[in-house]
């Protein structure tokens, strides 16, 4: 996949859910947000 940054951004729609997980912490943390960056609930510890 050889996408440019703008092409990646244009792939985000109102149906996109972004999941992030940080496994480098003592307790891994996960969170979910929509394409606008609005967080759903609290981060899971």
C-alpha positions in Angstrom: 0.0 0.0 0.0 1.7 3.2 -1.2 -0.8 5.8 -0.1 0.0 9.5 0.4 -1.1 11.2 3.6 -4.1 13.0 2.0 -5.3 9.7 0.5 -5.2 8.0 3.9 -7.2 10.9 5.5 -9.8 10.7 2.8 -10.4 7.0 3.6 -11.9 8.0 7.0 -15.7 8.3 6.9 -18.5 8.7 9.4 -18.5 4.9 9.8 -14.8 4.6 10.7 -13.9 3.5 14.2 -10.3 3.9 15.3 -8.9 1.6 17.9 -5.6 2.4 19.7 -3.7 0.1 22.0 -0.5 1.1 24.0 1.2 -2.1 25.1 4.4 -0.4 26.2 3.0 0.7 29.6 3.0 -1.4 32.7 -0.7 -1.9 32.2 -1.7 -1.9 28.5 -4.3 0.8 27.6 -6.9 0.7 24.8 -9.3 3.3 23.6 -11.7 3.9 20.7 -12.6 7.1 18.9 -14.5 8.1 15.8 -13.1 9.7 12.7 -13.3 13.2 14.3 -11.3 12.2 17.3 -14.3 12.0 19.7 -13.5 9.3 22.3 -16.0 6.6 23.2 -16.1 5.9 26.9 -13.0 5.8 29.1 -9.7 4.1 28.1 -9.6 0.5 29.1 -6.9 -0.4 31.5 
